[in-house]
Amino acid sequence: MADKVRELASKKAAVIFTKSSCCISHSIKSLFYELGASPAIHELDHESSGREMESALRGLGCNPSIPAIFIGGRYVGSAKDVISLHVDGSLKQMLKDAKAIWF
């Protein structure tokens, strides 16, 4: 299952693994949209193998496992990590470098 998660995480420039009921994940998705990115969203509670994928995320070092944010195929962290990157200005540059945004 870890291979499937790695594959999904690298298919788009920005990828968020989440659950539909997670309000923190909703805020992260909104932030990405505001920055001009259109991330791939994988809601694990709507995936047939969602529990296994969540376990695989933990096994890959994602703690907490939800939300797990990948940019350019690389795990960048959870919500607090992404907010910190946004506050210090580096999130937008990471999205540019991964070609998730162009401006």
MDAnalysis code that builds the backbone (N, CA, C; Angstrom):
import MDAnalysis as mda
import numpy as np

u = mda.Universe.empty(309, n_residues=103, atom_resindex=np.repeat(np.arange(103), 3), trajectory=True)
u.add_TopologyAttr("name", ["N", "CA", "C"] * 103)
u.add_TopologyAttr("resid", np.arange(1, 104))
u.add_TopologyAttr("resname", ["MET", "ALA", "ASP", "LYS", "VAL", "ARG", "GLU", "LEU", "ALA", "SER", "LYS", "LYS", "ALA", "ALA", "VAL", "ILE", "PHE", "THR", "LYS", "SER", "SER", "CYS", "CYS", "ILE", "SER", "HIS", "SER", "ILE", "LYS", "SER", "LEU", "PHE", "TYR", "GLU", "LEU", "GLY", "ALA", "SER", "PRO", "ALA", "ILE", "HIS", "GLU", "LEU", "ASP", "HIS", "GLU", "SER", "SER", "GLY", "ARG", "GLU", "MET", "GLU", "SER", "ALA", "LEU", "ARG", "GLY", "LEU", "GLY", "CYS", "ASN", "PRO", "SER", "ILE", "PRO", "ALA", "ILE", "PHE", "ILE", "GLY", "GLY", "ARG", "TYR", "VAL", "GLY", "SER", "ALA", "LYS", "ASP", "VAL", "ILE", "SER", "LEU", "HIS", "VAL", "ASP", "GLY", "SER", "LEU", "LYS", "GLN", "MET", "LEU", "LYS", "ASP", "ALA", "LYS", "ALA", "ILE", "TRP", "PHE"])
u.atoms.positions = np.array([
    [0.817, -1.197, 0.000],
    [0.000, 0.000, 0.000],
    [0.863, 1.265, 0.000],
    [2.035, 1.201, 0.606],
    [2.924, 2.370, 0.625],
    [3.303, 2.775, -0.794],
    [3.481, 1.809, -1.687],
    [3.811, 2.130, -3.077],
    [2.676, 2.890, -3.748],
    [1.435, 2.496, -3.460],
    [0.275, 3.191, -4.032],
    [0.235, 4.631, -3.526],
    [0.482, 4.823, -2.238],
    [0.477, 6.168, -1.664],
    [1.580, 7.008, -2.308],
    [2.772, 6.446, -2.446],
    [3.887, 7.173, -3.092],
    [3.532, 7.555, -4.531],
    [2.895, 6.623, -5.235],
    [2.504, 6.887, -6.624],
    [1.483, 8.027, -6.686],
    [0.455, 7.962, -5.843],
    [-0.551, 9.026, -5.820],
    [0.070, 10.361, -5.423],
    [1.006, 10.333, -4.482],
    [1.636, 11.552, -3.985],
    [2.492, 12.229, -5.043],
    [2.916, 11.486, -6.053],
    [3.792, 12.071, -7.067],
    [3.084, 12.317, -8.400],
    [1.783, 12.023, -8.482],
    [1.066, 12.192, -9.748],
    [0.801, 13.651, -10.096],
    [0.621, 14.496, -9.088],
    [0.397, 15.924, -9.323],
    [1.412, 16.714, -8.514],
    [1.556, 17.986, -8.866],
    [2.532, 18.838, -8.183],
    [2.189, 19.030, -6.711],
    [0.895, 19.052, -6.395],
    [0.455, 19.203, -5.001],
    [-0.616, 18.153, -4.720],
    [-0.444, 17.430, -3.615],
    [-1.364, 16.339, -3.265],
    [-1.665, 16.420, -1.777],
    [-2.952, 16.284, -1.442],
    [-3.377, 16.305, -0.047],
    [-4.176, 15.045, 0.239],
    [-3.732, 14.282, 1.233],
    [-4.487, 13.137, 1.730],
    [-5.252, 13.625, 2.948],
    [-6.552, 13.387, 2.963],
    [-7.405, 13.955, 3.991],
    [-8.617, 13.068, 4.242],
    [-9.517, 13.563, 5.058],
    [-10.835, 12.963, 5.250],
    [-11.856, 14.073, 5.063],
    [-13.000, 13.726, 4.510],
    [-14.004, 14.742, 4.181],
    [-14.502, 15.491, 5.406],
    [-14.431, 14.879, 6.574],
    [-14.952, 15.502, 7.795],
    [-13.923, 16.341, 8.543],
    [-12.702, 16.438, 8.024],
    [-11.623, 17.125, 8.735],
    [-11.646, 18.625, 8.416],
    [-11.980, 19.441, 9.427],
    [-12.060, 20.886, 9.198],
    [-10.685, 21.499, 8.961],
    [-9.651, 20.955, 9.562],
    [-8.292, 21.453, 9.332],
    [-7.900, 21.227, 7.866],
    [-8.230, 20.061, 7.358],
    [-7.922, 19.755, 5.962],
    [-8.655, 20.708, 5.029],
    [-9.880, 21.060, 5.368],
    [-10.642, 22.008, 4.561],
    [-9.900, 23.343, 4.487],
    [-9.354, 23.782, 5.603],
    [-8.604, 25.043, 5.639],
    [-7.348, 24.960, 4.777],
    [-6.657, 23.833, 4.807],
    [-5.449, 23.663, 3.996],
    [-5.810, 23.672, 2.515],
    [-6.892, 22.973, 2.149],
    [-7.328, 22.984, 0.753],
    [-7.649, 24.408, 0.318],
    [-8.339, 25.157, 1.159],
    [-8.686, 26.541, 0.834],
    [-7.431, 27.390, 0.637],
    [-6.432, 27.201, 1.483],
    [-5.181, 27.930, 1.351],
    [-4.535, 27.653, -0.004],
    [-4.476, 26.387, -0.396],
    [-3.873, 26.037, -1.682],
    [-4.640, 26.688, -2.828],
    [-5.977, 26.651, -2.771],
    [-6.784, 27.279, -3.818],
    [-6.542, 28.782, -3.861],
    [-6.443, 29.428, -2.696],
    [-6.184, 30.869, -2.643],
    [-4.829, 31.219, -3.253],
    [-3.860, 30.326, -3.109],
    [-2.540, 30.552, -3.681],
    [-2.499, 30.244, -5.178],
    [-3.589, 29.704, -5.711],
    [-3.664, 29.406, -7.140],
    [-3.356, 27.974, -7.507],
    [-3.145, 27.130, -6.523],
    [-2.849, 25.713, -6.786],
    [-4.139, 24.915, -6.869],
    [-4.099, 23.846, -7.601],
    [-5.238, 22.935, -7.706],
    [-4.747, 21.534, -7.326],
    [-4.647, 21.284, -6.015],
    [-4.067, 20.009, -5.578],
    [-4.975, 18.813, -5.848],
    [-4.356, 17.657, -5.996],
    [-5.124, 16.413, -6.018],
    [-5.540, 16.145, -4.577],
    [-6.801, 15.861, -4.368],
    [-7.342, 15.603, -3.037],
    [-7.748, 14.136, -2.964],
    [-7.214, 13.439, -1.975],
    [-7.592, 12.039, -1.758],
    [-8.256, 11.954, -0.387],
    [-9.588, 11.850, -0.387],
    [-10.337, 11.744, 0.871],
    [-10.403, 10.274, 1.246],
    [-9.629, 9.920, 2.257],
    [-9.451, 8.512, 2.606],
    [-10.731, 7.852, 3.090],
    [-11.670, 8.646, 3.639],
    [-12.937, 8.048, 4.063],
    [-13.844, 7.742, 2.866],
    [-13.447, 8.154, 1.661],
    [-14.198, 7.840, 0.448],
    [-13.448, 6.867, -0.454],
    [-12.275, 6.434, -0.029],
    [-11.475, 5.474, -0.798],
    [-11.738, 4.063, -0.262],
    [-11.854, 3.106, -1.163],
    [-12.114, 1.734, -0.711],
    [-10.979, 1.201, 0.171],
    [-9.767, 1.628, -0.084],
    [-8.632, 1.180, 0.726],
    [-8.111, 2.320, 1.610],
    [-9.007, 3.194, 2.034],
    [-8.627, 4.374, 2.806],
    [-7.926, 4.072, 4.116],
    [-8.404, 3.064, 4.850],
    [-7.761, 2.725, 6.129],
    [-6.336, 2.242, 5.923],
    [-6.158, 1.422, 4.896],
    [-4.823, 0.921, 4.596],
    [-3.915, 2.069, 4.144],
    [-4.470, 3.001, 3.366],
    [-3.688, 4.141, 2.907],
    [-3.285, 5.024, 4.090],
    [-4.202, 5.213, 5.039],
    [-3.877, 6.005, 6.221],
    [-2.762, 5.340, 7.023],
    [-2.828, 4.032, 7.149],
    [-1.782, 3.288, 7.843],
    [-0.448, 3.411, 7.097],
    [-0.496, 3.342, 5.777],
    [0.719, 3.482, 4.971],
    [1.314, 4.882, 5.133],
    [0.463, 5.904, 5.221],
    [0.958, 7.271, 5.443],
    [1.710, 7.359, 6.764],
    [1.144, 6.748, 7.805],
    [1.845, 6.723, 9.100],
    [3.188, 6.014, 8.960],
    [3.203, 4.907, 8.222],
    [4.429, 4.154, 8.008],
    [5.483, 4.939, 7.232],
    [5.032, 5.914, 6.436],
    [5.957, 6.758, 5.670],
    [6.419, 7.968, 6.477],
    [5.978, 8.039, 7.729],
    [6.423, 9.132, 8.592],
    [5.455, 10.284, 8.721],
    [4.279, 10.150, 8.168],
    [3.269, 11.208, 8.261],
    [2.589, 11.112, 9.627],
    [2.844, 12.083, 10.484],
    [2.275, 12.054, 11.825],
    [1.904, 13.478, 12.237],
    [0.624, 13.805, 12.341],
    [-0.532, 12.931, 12.154],
    [-0.677, 12.534, 10.684],
    [-1.402, 11.459, 10.457],
    [-1.526, 10.946, 9.093],
    [-2.443, 11.800, 8.228],
    [-3.338, 12.556, 8.867],
    [-4.301, 13.384, 8.131],
    [-4.277, 14.788, 8.693],
    [-4.185, 15.827, 7.920],
    [-3.869, 15.804, 6.499],
    [-2.375, 15.571, 6.271],
    [-2.086, 14.912, 5.172],
    [-0.698, 14.707, 4.746],
    [-0.527, 15.440, 3.427],
    [0.400, 16.385, 3.396],
    [0.556, 17.243, 2.231],
    [1.884, 16.931, 1.540],
    [1.802, 16.710, 0.236],
    [2.958, 16.440, -0.597],
    [3.048, 17.523, -1.660],
    [4.246, 18.038, -1.875],
    [4.495, 19.013, -2.940],
    [5.689, 18.498, -3.732],
    [5.489, 18.389, -5.038],
    [6.562, 17.860, -5.873],
    [6.913, 16.431, -5.535],
    [5.955, 15.668, -5.057],
    [6.175, 14.266, -4.707],
    [6.846, 14.054, -3.370],
    [7.119, 15.142, -2.641],
    [7.831, 15.056, -1.355],
    [6.889, 15.437, -0.222],
    [6.904, 14.654, 0.840],
    [6.085, 14.948, 2.013],
    [6.609, 16.216, 2.669],
    [5.729, 17.218, 2.808],
    [6.154, 18.473, 3.440],
    [5.601, 18.624, 4.844],
    [4.637, 17.784, 5.214],
    [4.144, 17.826, 6.580],
    [2.637, 17.805, 6.686],
    [2.198, 18.149, 7.885],
    [0.765, 18.191, 8.173],
    [0.315, 19.649, 8.132],
    [-0.859, 19.917, 8.654],
    [-1.431, 21.262, 8.598],
    [-0.526, 22.293, 9.261],
    [-0.027, 21.996, 10.456],
    [0.794, 22.998, 11.160],
    [2.074, 23.296, 10.398],
    [2.644, 22.290, 9.751],
    [3.858, 22.500, 8.960],
    [3.581, 23.397, 7.757],
    [2.458, 23.143, 7.089],
    [2.099, 23.936, 5.910],
    [1.781, 25.378, 6.301],
    [1.098, 25.570, 7.423],
    [0.807, 26.930, 7.896],
    [2.123, 27.654, 8.195],
    [3.065, 26.982, 8.841],
    [4.372, 27.589, 9.118],
    [5.090, 27.968, 7.831],
    [5.040, 27.091, 6.834],
    [5.669, 27.386, 5.547],
    [5.002, 28.581, 4.879],
    [3.693, 28.690, 5.041],
    [2.961, 29.815, 4.455],
    [3.342, 31.121, 5.161],
    [3.392, 31.090, 6.476],
    [3.704, 32.284, 7.257],
    [5.111, 32.798, 6.932],
    [6.066, 31.887, 6.777],
    [7.433, 32.353, 6.500],
    [7.681, 32.606, 5.008],
    [6.647, 32.401, 4.179],
    [6.741, 32.737, 2.763],
    [7.281, 31.651, 1.864],
    [7.658, 30.518, 2.408],
    [8.288, 29.495, 1.572],
    [7.293, 28.558, 0.874],
    [6.050, 28.500, 1.347],
    [5.065, 27.608, 0.719],
    [4.836, 27.990, -0.742],
    [4.643, 29.268, -1.000],
    [4.377, 29.715, -2.365],
    [5.555, 29.363, -3.281],
    [6.779, 29.559, -2.789],
    [7.955, 29.215, -3.605],
    [8.030, 27.712, -3.859],
    [7.687, 26.912, -2.851],
    [7.678, 25.452, -3.037],
    [6.670, 25.067, -4.120],
    [5.497, 25.696, -4.100],
    [4.473, 25.419, -5.104],
    [4.944, 25.858, -6.492],
    [5.639, 26.987, -6.559],
    [6.197, 27.440, -7.843],
    [7.242, 26.448, -8.344],
    [8.158, 26.050, -7.473],
    [9.228, 25.125, -7.852],
    [8.678, 23.795, -8.358],
    [7.545, 23.361, -7.782],
    [6.919, 22.092, -8.188],
    [6.006, 22.261, -9.399],
    [5.881, 23.519, -9.868],
    [5.004, 23.869, -10.988],
    [3.532, 23.664, -10.672],
    [3.183, 23.828, -9.401],
    [1.774, 23.782, -8.990],
    [1.117, 25.141, -9.226],
    [1.940, 26.191, -9.213],
    [1.496, 27.546, -9.566],
    [2.579, 28.185, -10.416],
    [2.201, 29.230, -11.137],
    [3.157, 29.840, -12.068],
    [3.431, 31.305, -11.769],
    [2.850, 31.857, -10.729],
    [3.013, 33.300, -10.473],
    [3.446, 33.561, -9.064],
])
